Amino acid sequence: MKMFLLFSHKLTDTQIKDAIQNLKVTDFIYLPDNLQKLWSNVPSDLFDLDEYIEVFKDFLITYPVFRTGSPSFRVDSIIDKFLNIIHLKWI
């Protein structure tokens, strides 16, 4: 299983071991450097995140693991829900 990591820091060794043992994670996917810089430096005066988070949605939606060809697999709606939670917490 792949674990996508969208936060401002790297996992600790303990967190990595726990994810491997308990969640059966085989791959840890960090954001590319350019997106990590954006993720870690959201402007504090930014009121609306909709536009700001589009690049993250694009990265996740186009990541090869999500290209299943299955109409029942709606990663875009999953990502929207995830990013909407972040958006709600930001407000």
Stockholm file with secondary structure:
# STOCKHOLM 1.0

chainA/1-91         MKMFLLFSHKLTDTQIKDAIQNLKVTDFIYLPDNLQKLWSNVPSDLFDLDEYIEVFKDFLITYPVFRTGSPSFRVDSIIDKFLNIIHLKWI
#=GR chainA/1-91 SS CEEEECSSSCCCHHHHHHHHHHHCCCEEEECCHHHHHHHHTCCTTCCCCTTTTHHHHHHHHHSGGGCCCCTTCCHHHHHHHHHHHHHHHHC
#=GC SS_cons        CEEEECSSSCCCHHHHHHHHHHHCCCEEEECCHHHHHHHHTCCTTCCCCTTTTHHHHHHHHHSGGGCCCCTTCCHHHHHHHHHHHHHHHHC
//
